[in-house]
Amino acid sequence: MCKLVIASINMSKAIAILTGFLFALISLDSCAGYSAHGRPPRPITDAVLARQLVHQSNWAAVGSISHNEKTADYPMVNVIAVDDSALNGSSTGRVHFLLADFDFTGADALHNNKVTFFFSEEQTGSCNKRGVNPMEPACPRIMISGRVQKLDTKIPEYNDYMEAFNKRHKHSKIWVEAHNFYLSELEIDNIYIVAYQGGPRTINAEDYYNAHL
């Protein structure tokens, strides 16, 4: 009889310990983000993930400091077509984009060339397909801050950059010829990433450029 009581007590303790362990795991995963979808599908570094987000995106949301008389000193947000491809389609990490001086971002950059580019995995629609809200950390996003640099048409790489951009954006030739858009590059100062666990983290620009997809 005593043996049965002891065995029952030990079993109860084992169940309590196991229940507590499972509860801790659930709580840990919930703390990873705003939902339980807090774990990356495969091991990946922040730098590689950032490069991946940039390369798969055809556009970015861009914030600048407005110099428009109606919104002076307010943040201004715009949508800009982007490309980071080499001629063979591989990722370079270099964020190229077309600007025009009459557009919000181009006009602002003439006065203050500091901008922030925003990229999200939801730009491919994959977060929604997984049932993840774009605001959740399980839908990775990056904010790349830097300075707009208008590219000199005489640099050796210019034609390759422009050709690669035209391959991705079929109408970009018209933008350049008819509306005087010009090719620019983002000179990166800082990268923030929000992805899965850990809250916002920074990525060194050198690590970003050295990452391989």
VOPAGU-2260 file (C-alpha; in pm, 1 decimal, decimal comma):
REM VOPAGU-2260
SITE   aa  ch    i         X         Y         Z
SITE  MET   A    0       0,0       0,0       0,0
SITE  CYS   A    1     280,8     244,8      95,5
SITE  LYS   A    2     458,2     170,7    -230,2
SITE  LEU   A    3     144,2     260,8    -423,7
SITE  VAL   A    4     110,5     592,3    -236,0
SITE  ILE   A    5     477,3     681,0    -298,5
SITE  ALA   A    6     447,2     589,7    -664,8
SITE  SER   A    7     134,3     804,5    -692,3
SITE  ILE   A    8     312,5    1099,8    -529,7
SITE  ASN   A    9     614,0    1062,5    -760,0
SITE  MET   A   10     383,4    1045,5   -1062,8
SITE  SER   A   11     204,9    1362,0    -951,9
SITE  LYS   A   12     538,0    1541,6    -912,3
SITE  ALA   A   13     648,5    1424,8   -1255,9
SITE  ILE   A   14     324,9    1550,7   -1413,9
SITE  ALA   A   15     357,4    1884,7   -1233,7
SITE  ILE   A   16     718,4    1927,1   -1349,8
SITE  LEU   A   17     630,4    1835,3   -1707,4
SITE  THR   A   18     332,6    2072,9   -1707,1
SITE  GLY   A   19     549,5    2354,6   -1574,6
SITE  PHE   A   20     814,9    2286,6   -1838,2
SITE  LEU   A   21     558,8    2294,2   -2120,9
SITE  PHE   A   22     407,2    2614,8   -1984,2
SITE  ALA   A   23     752,5    2776,2   -1975,5
SITE  LEU   A   24     814,6    2682,4   -2337,6
SITE  ILE   A   25     480,8    2828,7   -2445,6
SITE  SER   A   26     546,9    3147,8   -2250,8
SITE  LEU   A   27     895,7    3181,6   -2399,0
SITE  ASP   A   28     762,8    3148,2   -2751,9
SITE  SER   A   29     485,5    3398,8   -2683,0
SITE  CYS   A   30     743,6    3648,7   -2561,2
SITE  ALA   A   31     929,7    3610,9   -2889,7
SITE  GLY   A   32     676,1    3833,7   -3064,0
SITE  TYR   A   33     315,2    3943,9   -3060,0
SITE  SER   A   34     203,0    3592,5   -3157,0
SITE  ALA   A   35     325,4    3235,8   -3119,9
SITE  HIS   A   36     486,5    3246,4   -3464,4
SITE  GLY   A   37     817,9    3357,0   -3315,6
SITE  ARG   A   38    1068,0    3112,3   -3458,0
SITE  PRO   A   39    1252,1    3144,2   -3791,5
SITE  PRO   A   40    1178,7    2864,1   -4039,4
SITE  ARG   A   41    1551,4    2792,4   -4072,3
SITE  PRO   A   42    1876,7    2915,8   -3914,9
SITE  ILE   A   43    1972,0    3248,0   -4073,2
SITE  THR   A   44    2184,7    3545,8   -3970,9
SITE  ASP   A   45    2041,0    3895,4   -3949,5
SITE  ALA   A   46    2273,3    4015,6   -4225,9
SITE  VAL   A   47    2168,8    3739,8   -4466,2
SITE  LEU   A   48    1801,4    3797,3   -4386,9
SITE  ALA   A   49    1841,8    4169,9   -4453,3
SITE  ARG   A   50    2006,6    4101,9   -4788,2
SITE  GLN   A   51    1727,9    3859,5   -4871,6
SITE  LEU   A   52    1456,6    4115,8   -4791,4
SITE  VAL   A   53    1623,3    4378,4   -5009,3
SITE  HIS   A   54    1688,0    4147,4   -5303,2
SITE  GLN   A   55    1335,1    4009,8   -5323,1
SITE  SER   A   56    1176,6    4356,2   -5316,3
SITE  ASN   A   57    1082,4    4558,4   -5621,9
SITE  TRP   A   58     999,6    4865,4   -5416,2
SITE  ALA   A   59    1053,8    5020,9   -5074,8
SITE  ALA   A   60     874,0    5270,5   -4855,4
SITE  VAL   A   61    1109,9    5565,0   -4811,1
SITE  GLY   A   62    1101,8    5830,7   -4542,5
SITE  SER   A   63    1262,9    6171,1   -4587,2
SITE  ILE   A   64    1252,6    6508,5   -4411,4
SITE  SER   A   65    1002,8    6717,1   -4603,7
SITE  HIS   A   66    1094,0    7053,2   -4749,8
SITE  ASN   A   67     754,9    7105,7   -4911,5
SITE  GLU   A   68     604,7    7428,9   -4783,8
SITE  LYS   A   69     287,2    7253,7   -4665,9
SITE  THR   A   70     470,0    6977,4   -4474,4
SITE  ALA   A   71     805,1    7137,0   -4393,3
SITE  ASP   A   72    1002,5    6944,0   -4128,2
SITE  TYR   A   73     745,1    6663,5   -4114,4
SITE  PRO   A   74     848,4    6311,1   -4214,6
SITE  MET   A   75     742,8    6240,4   -4573,8
SITE  VAL   A   76     688,2    5883,3   -4695,8
SITE  ASN   A   77     703,5    5771,2   -5055,9
SITE  VAL   A   78     713,9    5452,0   -5261,3
SITE  ILE   A   79    1032,9    5406,5   -5463,5
SITE  ALA   A   80    1121,9    5134,6   -5714,2
SITE  VAL   A   81    1445,8    4962,6   -5608,4
SITE  ASP   A   82    1693,9    4704,2   -5731,2
SITE  ASP   A   83    2013,0    4554,5   -5587,8
SITE  SER   A   84    2089,7    4314,3   -5872,1
SITE  ALA   A   85    2403,0    4252,6   -6070,7
SITE  LEU   A   86    2363,2    4191,7   -6443,5
SITE  ASN   A   87    2329,8    3817,6   -6381,8
SITE  GLY   A   88    2046,2    3879,7   -6134,1
SITE  SER   A   89    2245,3    3800,7   -5820,1
SITE  SER   A   90    2227,5    4020,9   -5510,7
SITE  THR   A   91    2487,0    4294,1   -5458,7
SITE  GLY   A   92    2323,6    4452,9   -5154,4
SITE  ARG   A   93    2360,3    4795,3   -5316,9
SITE  VAL   A   94    2022,2    4967,7   -5307,2
SITE  HIS   A   95    1969,2    5145,9   -5639,1
SITE  PHE   A   96    1667,6    5360,6   -5719,1
SITE  LEU   A   97    1549,1    5631,9   -5956,2
SITE  LEU   A   98    1467,5    5981,9   -5836,0
SITE  ALA   A   99    1336,0    6299,2   -5994,6
SITE  ASP   A  100    1372,4    6647,0   -5849,6
SITE  PHE   A  101     998,7    6716,7   -5881,0
SITE  ASP   A  102     902,2    6413,2   -5671,8
SITE  PHE   A  103     882,0    6419,2   -5289,7
SITE  THR   A  104    1195,4    6216,8   -5217,6
SITE  GLY   A  105    1407,5    6374,7   -5488,4
SITE  ALA   A  106    1311,7    6727,3   -5385,2
SITE  ASP   A  107    1375,3    6654,5   -5017,1
SITE  ALA   A  108    1714,1    6496,8   -5090,8
SITE  LEU   A  109    1831,6    6818,4   -5256,1
SITE  HIS   A  110    1809,1    6986,1   -4913,6
SITE  ASN   A  111    1876,2    6694,2   -4679,2
SITE  ASN   A  112    1985,4    6366,4   -4833,6
SITE  LYS   A  113    1923,8    6157,0   -4519,9
SITE  VAL   A  114    1654,0    5893,8   -4578,4
SITE  THR   A  115    1529,5    5563,3   -4439,1
SITE  PHE   A  116    1423,2    5271,3   -4660,0
SITE  PHE   A  117    1172,3    5020,4   -4523,3
SITE  PHE   A  118    1152,7    4660,0   -4644,9
SITE  SER   A  119     915,0    4388,1   -4521,4
SITE  GLU   A  120     875,7    4021,3   -4600,4
SITE  GLU   A  121     506,8    4095,4   -4656,3
SITE  GLN   A  122     604,1    4268,0   -4981,5
SITE  THR   A  123     606,0    3916,3   -5126,3
SITE  GLY   A  124     278,9    3824,3   -4953,6
SITE  SER   A  125     440,8    3535,9   -4766,1
SITE  CYS   A  126     351,3    3660,3   -4415,7
SITE  ASN   A  127     -19,4    3670,8   -4495,9
SITE  LYS   A  128       1,8    3321,6   -4642,7
SITE  ARG   A  129     148,9    3199,1   -4312,0
SITE  GLY   A  130    -124,5    3371,4   -4113,2
SITE  VAL   A  131     118,1    3628,8   -3972,4
SITE  ASN   A  132      28,8    3996,6   -3938,9
SITE  PRO   A  133     291,4    4229,7   -4098,1
SITE  MET   A  134     326,0    4410,7   -3764,5
SITE  GLU   A  135     444,9    4096,5   -3588,9
SITE  PRO   A  136     817,7    4020,1   -3555,1
SITE  ALA   A  137     753,7    3687,7   -3726,2
SITE  CYS   A  138     708,9    3894,6   -4043,1
SITE  PRO   A  139    1069,5    4022,8   -4070,5
SITE  ARG   A  140    1132,9    4386,6   -4158,3
SITE  ILE   A  141    1433,2    4613,2   -4187,8
SITE  MET   A  142    1486,6    4988,0   -4177,6
SITE  ILE   A  143    1797,5    5101,5   -4366,4
SITE  SER   A  144    1904,8    5458,4   -4295,8
SITE  GLY   A  145    2157,8    5637,7   -4507,5
SITE  ARG   A  146    2222,2    5912,5   -4758,6
SITE  VAL   A  147    2106,0    5953,1   -5116,5
SITE  GLN   A  148    2396,3    5956,1   -5360,2
SITE  LYS   A  149    2323,7    6049,5   -5721,0
SITE  LEU   A  150    2541,3    5824,0   -5936,7
SITE  ASP   A  151    2781,5    5977,1   -6183,3
SITE  THR   A  152    2695,4    5852,6   -6532,3
SITE  LYS   A  153    3067,8    5833,2   -6609,7
SITE  ILE   A  154    3160,6    5573,9   -6348,3
SITE  PRO   A  155    3252,6    5234,3   -6504,1
SITE  GLU   A  156    2968,4    5048,7   -6330,4
SITE  TYR   A  157    2692,1    5292,9   -6423,1
SITE  ASN   A  158    2571,2    5120,8   -6740,7
SITE  ASP   A  159    2563,3    4781,1   -6567,5
SITE  TYR   A  160    2364,8    4924,0   -6276,4
SITE  MET   A  161    2119,2    5089,0   -6514,2
SITE  GLU   A  162    2079,5    4778,2   -6728,1
SITE  ALA   A  163    2013,5    4562,6   -6422,5
SITE  PHE   A  164    1755,8    4814,5   -6300,1
SITE  ASN   A  165    1582,0    4818,5   -6638,5
SITE  LYS   A  166    1560,3    4439,6   -6638,1
SITE  ARG   A  167    1358,0    4446,8   -6318,0
SITE  HIS   A  168    1157,4    4761,3   -6393,8
SITE  LYS   A  169    1048,9    4750,3   -6756,2
SITE  HIS   A  170     915,8    5107,4   -6766,7
SITE  SER   A  171    1219,6    5271,0   -6607,7
SITE  LYS   A  172    1367,7    5371,5   -6945,1
SITE  ILE   A  173    1060,9    5587,1   -7003,5
SITE  TRP   A  174    1099,0    5748,3   -6660,4
SITE  VAL   A  175    1455,7    5847,6   -6743,1
SITE  GLU   A  176    1392,8    5965,4   -7099,6
SITE  ALA   A  177    1060,6    6142,9   -7051,9
SITE  HIS   A  178    1078,5    6269,3   -6694,8
SITE  ASN   A  179    1449,9    6312,2   -6620,8
SITE  PHE   A  180    1473,5    6050,2   -6348,1
SITE  TYR   A  181    1830,5    5972,1   -6245,4
SITE  LEU   A  182    1991,2    5666,8   -6088,4
SITE  SER   A  183    2092,7    5691,6   -5723,0
SITE  GLU   A  184    2236,6    5465,6   -5455,6
SITE  LEU   A  185    2179,4    5451,2   -5081,3
SITE  GLU   A  186    2497,8    5508,9   -4883,6
SITE  ILE   A  187    2415,9    5300,9   -4576,5
SITE  ASP   A  188    2475,5    5442,4   -4227,9
SITE  ASN   A  189    2263,6    5207,8   -4015,1
SITE  ILE   A  190    2038,5    4903,5   -4044,6
SITE  TYR   A  191    1772,0    4799,6   -3795,1
SITE  ILE   A  192    1606,4    4460,0   -3818,7
SITE  VAL   A  193    1296,3    4331,3   -3641,5
SITE  ALA   A  194    1271,4    3957,5   -3693,8
SITE  TYR   A  195    1144,5    3682,7   -3464,3
SITE  GLN   A  196    1298,1    3696,1   -3114,7
SITE  GLY   A  197    1495,9    3967,9   -2943,9
SITE  GLY   A  198    1337,3    4297,8   -3043,9
SITE  PRO   A  199    1505,6    4552,4   -3277,9
SITE  ARG   A  200    1870,6    4478,6   -3355,9
SITE  THR   A  201    2136,3    4659,8   -3556,2
SITE  ILE   A  202    2333,1    4521,8   -3849,1
SITE  ASN   A  203    2674,6    4658,0   -3937,7
SITE  ALA   A  204    2688,8    4780,5   -4298,0
SITE  GLU   A  205    3007,0    4581,2   -4359,7
SITE  ASP   A  206    2839,9    4261,2   -4237,1
SITE  TYR   A  207    2542,9    4336,6   -4459,5
SITE  TYR   A  208    2755,4    4376,4   -4772,5
SITE  ASN   A  209    2967,4    4068,8   -4690,3
SITE  ALA   A  210    2663,8    3841,7   -4643,9
SITE  HIS   A  211    2596,2    3582,2   -4914,4
SITE  LEU   A  212    2255,4    3458,4   -5021,5
